[in-house]
């Protein structure tokens, strides 16, 4: 992997990386940094902000009060090997080559996918 850390930081600081404001994204953003600090640290080392995912794919588990985020995607500027895989704690990061939303970015970049993340459903967010 050859990440352009400064360019990635600038992207996340620019406002272009804001997550949507749906209940599930809000739930994720409120809890992720505290519940998965090693994942947050790894993304931060690459210049990415764990609280600003490109896309979240999840399933709700209401009887257990959990939400399972099995795909959490982040933009990183630079290049990455197709088979990149990195594990920290119980979270695995992989290069998501072609199963993510169109980024509209014309500079060299890639999408890191991490998962599975399991978080509590915050009562105030339940709708």
N, C-alpha and C positions, 0 to 999 in steps of 0.2 A: 504494500500500500504506500502511496505517495500522496499524503493529504496536504492540501494548501490550507494550513491552519488559519492564517490571517484572513484569507479570502472567505473561509467558512465562517469565522467570527463576524466579519463584516456583513455577510448575508443574514445571519441570525439577528444582528443588531439593527438591520435596515427596516424591519417591519415586514419584509417579504415572507417571513417564515412563521407567521402567526397561525396557530391552530384554529380550527373552527370552534364555535361556542356551543356545540351540542352538549348535552348532559354527560355523555360518555367521555368526550375529550376533556371537559372540565374536571370530571372525576379523576381522570388519569393525571392531568397537569397538577392538580392539588396534591396528589400523593406520591408521585413517582420518585422525586428526588430523595425524599426521606425513606421510602420503603426499599429503594434499589440504589443505594449510594455508589456502589462499584460501577454500575452501568452508567450513572450520571457522570462519574469521574472519567470513565473511558471516553464518552462522547465529548466531554469538556476538553480533554487532551487533544481531540481532533478539531476543536473549535465549534462543535455543535451544542445546542442547548436542548437538554432532554425534555424541557417543558414546552417545546415547540415542534412536535412531530409533523411530518409531511402527511402521514396517513396512519390511522389506527384501524386494525381489523380485530374484532372481538366477538365474544358471545357472553350474554348475560346469564347469570346463574342465581336467580332471585331466591330460591329456597335456601341457599347457603350464604346469601348476602355478598356474593363475589361477582366480579367481572373479570373474565379471562381475555387478556389482550394477547393474541397469539402472533400478531405481526405489528410491529411498531417501527415506522420508517422515518429515516432522517437523511437529509441532503448533506453531502460532504464534497467540497471542491477538491479536485485532483484526480488521481487514477487509482484503481484498485484491481487486483487480480480477480478473475472470475470465481475462483474457488476459495476466496478469502473467508476464513472462519476464525473467530476469536471468542474465547469464553472467559467470563469474569463472574465469580460467584456461581449462581445457577442460571445465568443469562448468556445466551449465545448470540453473537453478531455474525451476520453473513452479508455478502454483497448481493443485493437484490437486483439482478440484471434487467428483468423485464416484467415484473409484476407489481407495478406501482403507478400512481397517477403521473401523467405527463407533467414534467417540471417546468417546461418552457425556458429552461436555462441552456444557453448555447455554448457556454464555457465547459471545459472538461470537468465533469463531476460524476458522482455515483450515489446510489442510495443504499445506506446500511439498514438492514432489517434486524431487529432484535426481538426476542421472545423466549419463552412465554412469560408474560407478566400477569400476576394475579393480585388484584387489589380489592379492597372492601368497597361495597357500594355505599357511598356517603348518603345518609338519610335525607339531608337537606336537598340533595340533588334528585332524589327519586321523584318521578313524575307520574 
